[in-house]
Amino acid sequence: HIGSEQAQASKTSGNLGHWGLTIMVLCFCTAIYWRTMYRTVMGGDSGELMAAACSFGSAHPPGYPLFMVIGFALSKLNGILPSVSIIARMSAACGFMTAIGAAAIFRSSLRITRDPGCAALSACLYAFSGLIWQNATQAEVFAINNMFVGVVTHAVVKFAEQRTRKVAFWGAFMIGMGLLNQHTLVFFAAPYILSVCYFGWPWVFKPVNIAIFGLVF
């Protein structure tokens, strides 16, 4: 009984430590993105996207509804952040969301390697690779997409390990939200669905679970 309590206490302590490292990765990436982000309109689609978001309109196909909602909400913060331009607010939000994706990659790597150092290295290599870093520092739909890619990747790894309904439904919800932002997430949705079908056999095909998947998606 004492040994069981000690093992549980050790596991709890380890989990808290890992969450602490996750927060450190999140904060570190956010800080770097903040220091290097664009405060004005960047080239490419950034100007068009923010113009559409400020009017709560629709950008070029597929429209990017989630980006529009976030951009519109941030455009209404003039009373709270009068000295921060709308484009800077969205750039900061994109950086923070990309950092969430990097933290999710850290959690995924940690589950696979059991080595915090390797997990932190993999998260930083991801976060500061060329295209990821570039999209994280401007108002761009790909920054939000990269967050969902990281979160869905973590859901796949966690579900393969735990095989719980909670994780499966959470992953489905994240895929649904991500597809509201960028349709290319479908390339990550397909492996997720296959992994849930494989590791979740046979309960995943019960009518009630299929109905819940449909609701959360």
N, C-alpha and C positions, 0 to 999 in steps of 0.2 A: 504493500500500500504506500509506504514512504517512497519507494523507488518510483512508483507510478506518479506520485505528486511531484517529485523532483524532475522527472522527464517532462511532465506537463508544463512546469514552471520554466524549464529550459527552452521548450518549444515556444512558449509565449514570449519569453525574452528575445529569442531569435527572430520571431515575427515582428516584434516592435522595432528591433534593430534594422531589419530589412525595410520596414516602412519608413524609418528615419532616413536610410540611404536613398530610398525612392524620392522622398521630399527634397533631399539634397540635390539629386540629379535634376529634378523639376526646377528648383530654384536656380541652379547653376546655368542650365540651358536658357531659362527665361531671362536671366541677367545678361547673358551674352547676346541674345537676340535683341534685347532692349537697347543695348549699347550700339548695335550695328544696324538697327532698323531704319527704314526710310520714313522721314517725317513729312514728306510731300509725295505727290503722285509719282509713282514709278512708271516706266514704259510698259508696253504690252496691254493687257486687259484691265489693269488696275483702275485707271480712270473711268472707263466705261462701267465697270462693276460697281464702283462707289457712287457714280452718278445715278445708276439704277436703284441702288440700295437706299440712297437718301430720299428718293421719291417713292420708295416702296413699290418699285416697278419690277420689270423682268429684264435680265441681261440677255445676251445672245444664247441660243439653244445650248443646253437644256434649261436655261433660266436660273439655275442655282438658288432655289427658294430658301434654303437654310442660310446661305450667305446673305441673301437679301434681308431676312428677318434680323440677323445679328447686326448687319450694317445699319439698318434703319433704327434699331434700338440704340446703338451707339451714337447715331447722329442726333438723338434727342437729349444728349447729356450736356448740352451747352451751358446750362445753369450750374451744373456740378463741376464740369471741366472746361471753363471758358477759355483757358489759355492753351488747351491742347486741341489741335485741329482734328477734324473728323477722320481724315486719312491716317493720322498718327494713332488715333484710338484703335482703328481697325487693324493697323499694322501691329500694334502691341497685342491685340487680341489674337491675331494670327500666330504671333510668336509664342504666346502662352499656350495656345492649343497645340502647336507643334511640339512644345516642351512636354505636354501631357503625353503625346505619342511617344516621345523619347523615353519618358518614365515607364510607359507600358512596355517598351522594348527591353528596358532594364529588368522589369519584373519577369518578362518571358525568358530572358537569358539566365536570370537567377534560378528560375525553376528548372532549367535544362542543365546548367553547369554546376549549380550549387556553390559558385564561386563569385562573391561580390565584386572582386576586382575585374574578372572577365566580363561580368554583366555590365559594370560601369563603363568599361572600355568599349564594349559593343554598342551601348547606348550613345556614347559620345561620337564614335565613328559614324553612327547613323545620323545623329543630330547635326553634325558639322560637315557632312558630305556636301558637295557643291550645290546640287539642286534643292536638297532639303533646307539648307541654310538660306539659300536665296529666296525661296518661297516663304520662309518663316519671317522674313524681314520686310514684307510688303503686304498690302491688301490683296490677297490672292486666294482663290477657291482651293488651290492645291494644298495650302497650308492646313486648312480644315480637313481635307481629305487625308492628309498624312497622319493627323491625329486619329482618325477612325481606323486607318490601316494598322497603326500601332495597337490600338485597343482591341481590334478584332484578332490580331495576331496573338495577343495575350490570352484572349478568350479561347482560341484554338488550343494553345499549350495547356492552359488551366483545365479545360474540359477533358483533354486526353489524360490528364493526371487524376482528376477528381470524378469526372463523369456524372456530375449532378445536374438536375433539371435547372436549378438556379443559374448556373453558368451558361447553359445552353440557351435559355431564354434571354439572358442578358446579352449574349453575343448576337442573337437575332434582332434584338432591339437596336443595338449599335449599328448593325448593317442597314436596318431600315432608316435610321436617322442619317447615316452616312450617304445613302443613295438620294436623300433629299438635297444633298450638297453637290455630289459629283458622281456621275454614272459609272466612272471607271472602277469604283469600288466593287463592282460586280465580279471582277477578276479575283478578288479576295473572298467574296461571298461564296463562290463556287467551292473552293477547298474547305471552307468552314462547314458548309452544308454536308459535304461528303464525310468530313471527320465526325460530325455529330451523328450522321446516319450509321457510320461504322462503329464508333465507340458507344453510341447510345442504343444500339440494338438490344432487345426488341421494344423497349418502352417508348422510344421516340416515335414509333408508328401508331401508338394508341390514339384513337380519335380525339380524346380530351387534350392530349399533348399537341396534336396537330392544330387543334383549334387555338390553343394558347400561343403557339408559334405564329399563327396567322394574326392574332390580336396584337402581339408585341412588335411584330414586323411592320 
